[in-house]
Structure formats: structure tokens, C-alpha cells
Amino acid sequence: MSGSYREAIERIKALLAAHVPARLVTRSQLDFADRSDEDMDRGVYTILPRGIEGYDYEASNHLGLDPPQTELGAFVFVITGQQRLPEASLGEAVDDAEFAMIQELESFADTGITDDDLKDLLLQRTVMSQQQEAPYAWVFTEWRLRLFD
């Protein structure tokens, strides 16, 4: 993907919002209690920049010019998912809600393969709540994207 880190996050946000229109997609992390009931019932994805994982510099002599050392930086970000279920929900319902979020995010990752700007998008890791905060469901996913100038 070409451009700045901010542009990359904004593009990811817009594409994810289009991919899951029933959910709220934001860049501002809030606790469950600080979100509206409506937002928590529909589910929220929050995109948070984490940093640069590494700069895989490869010296080459393309047209007599070496690329900048930072050209192949691996931009890392997380997407968290939050949702509130009905108060009497059992742990299995929490698992099911989290599986649904994971499937949505996996499907989003798969769409990147066909998008020129996101062809290097990689979903690296997913963590579930393990029913620890029922009736709240949450997932934590780690992603990597290399930005090419």
C-alpha cells in the first residue's frame, strides 16, 4: 500500500466499515461502559496503530538508486471487537459471538488479497475472551501491512 500510516489506517477503517455495515467501526478505544447500549448491542470494531514491527531493508541497484532503508516497514495494528449480549447469556453464546467476529475479520482479511493496496495485509493472531467477561464478548486481533511508496 502506498502512502502514510495514517492514510493506511483510514483506508482500513473505511473498507472494514463497508465490509461489516451492521457494526460500528472506529479508531477510538473505549471501555464497554463508555459505549452506548445501541453500539454495544450491534458490536464495535476499533482499529489501533501499534507501530512498526521491522524494516526489512534490501539493498538493490535498481536504476542506480538504492531504495530508502524504511521502504519495507511492516506496519502493525490491532483490531479489537466488542459486543454485549443479553444479561442471561451463557458462555457458549459469548463464544458464538466471538466466532462470528473472527469470521467477519477473516473474511475481511481475505478480501485484501484482491485489493492492490491491501495485497500484503496479514492477519497474524486472534485472541478470544475465554468467557471471562460474560455477557460481554471481545476479540483482539493483530495485523501487519507493508506500505510501499
JOZIJO-V885225 format. One record per residue. PHI is phi in whole degrees, -180 to 180 (none if undefined). D_CENTER is the distance of its C-alpha to the mean C-alpha in whole Angstrom. Layout:
# JOZIJO-V885225
PHI D_CENTER
PHI D_CENTER
This chain:
# JOZIJO-V885225
none 16
-94 18
122 18
-88 17
-63 14
-61 14
-62 14
-63 11
-64 9
-64 11
-67 11
-58 8
-60 8
-63 12
-69 11
-67 8
-61 11
-70 14
-74 12
-128 12
-63 15
-76 16
-102 13
-86 13
-118 10
-140 11
-117 10
-118 13
-76 13
-134 16
-67 18
-51 18
-66 22
-92 21
-99 19
-69 21
-58 23
-60 22
-65 18
-69 18
-70 20
-83 17
102 14
-130 12
-111 8
-121 7
-104 5
-129 8
-64 9
-114 11
140 13
-110 15
-75 15
179 19
-120 21
-83 22
-67 25
-128 27
-70 31
-145 32
-121 35
-77 34
57 36
79 38
-122 35
-83 32
-70 29
-60 27
-60 26
-93 23
-61 22
-105 20
-63 18
-94 14
-75 12
-115 9
-145 7
-121 5
-124 3
-102 7
-122 9
-134 13
-156 16
-106 19
-103 22
-55 26
-53 27
-88 29
-63 26
-83 27
-57 24
-61 24
-67 23
-63 20
-56 19
-62 19
-64 17
-71 14
-61 15
-64 15
-64 11
-61 11
-62 13
-63 11
-71 7
-64 10
-63 12
-63 9
-60 9
-65 13
-69 13
-63 12
-61 15
-97 17
-106 16
-55 18
-75 15
-116 12
-62 15
-103 14
-70 10
-133 10
-83 8
-95 10
-161 10
-133 10
-125 12
-106 14
-73 16
60 20
64 21
-72 22
-127 21
-53 23
-90 23
-93 19
-112 16
-152 13
-134 10
-131 8
-124 6
-110 7
-131 6
-136 9
-146 10
-91 14
-102 16
-108 19
-89 22
